[in-house]
Amino acid sequence: MPERTSHPDPVPAQRQGSASLFLDKEGRWFHEGVEITHRRTHLLFSKSIRRDPTGKYSVHVGPESAEVIVEDAPYTIRSVTILEEPDGPPKDYIVHLNDETQERLESSSLVISEQDVMYCRVKGGAERARFLRAAYYQICTKLEYNETDDRYWLPCSDRQIQIHRDGTANR
């Protein structure tokens, strides 16, 4: 049986208020400060998270719902599939999310924060997703630098994917 882990930072438990669920920046779920390690529960929550018009998050399962405090982004990018071409730049980049869905990396949505954390837009552009380290390192293997513009970008056979600094692209 997996060991029960408490969130290493006591602040999130204090910020929760009435919410008993917490989603940390690494995509780990916590209930009342204890990490949820059961894979199917973790996946169910990841697939069931929704944002209301006021910007608050909750998990909806059947008729039940519970408020969620989201530390950073509601989705995380676990890995990236780089669709290589025999000659030339990659054909495309597919991101794999924590809810086990896959999406094509959108051209205008790649952002690096001031803390050098990479994000992109997912779910039709409606939500922000944080790249976890493994996915970040995968994508960095393809980065190219343009000295003239002082910008990094990802080559792609049908487009260039510009990497913006936070604040220069839509959040």
Secondary structure, 3 states (H helix, E strand, C coil): CCCCCECCCHHHHHHCCCCCEEECCCCCEEECCEECCCHHHHHHHHHHEEECCCCCEEEEECCEEEEEEECCCCEEEEEEEEECCCCCCCCEEEEEECCCCEEECCCCCCEECCCCCEEEEECCCCEEEEECHHHHHHHHCCCEEECCCCEEEEEECCEEEECEECCCCCC
